[in-house]
Every structure is written in C-alpha cells, then in structure tokens.
C-alpha cells in the first residue's frame, strides 16, 4: 500500500516537469525530453536491481 502511494507521488511530481518542458521553446524540448527519458530509465533500472520496488 505504501509503495502505491510512493508511485502516485512520483507520478504527480512528473506532471509539472512535463508542463515545464511543453512550455519551453520547440528547439529545447527534445533535449529536455531526452534528459527526462534518461532519468526515468535509470529509475527503472534501479528498481529492477532492487527486486522491482
């Protein structure tokens, strides 16, 4: 149950970041999305190493 709340909070924190990226000029969005993608991939890789948490 606590894990689900943590996941919800992380998801809620992601939405403002996406909004900030969308508000950027088109020329800078791709780099911002790539950076966010890398962060999310690293988080998923870390969760896999910790047994899916």
Secondary structure, DSSP 4 states (H G I P E B T S, - for coil): -HHHHHHHHHHHHHHHHHHHHHHS-HHHHHHHHHHHHHHHHHHHHHHHHTT--
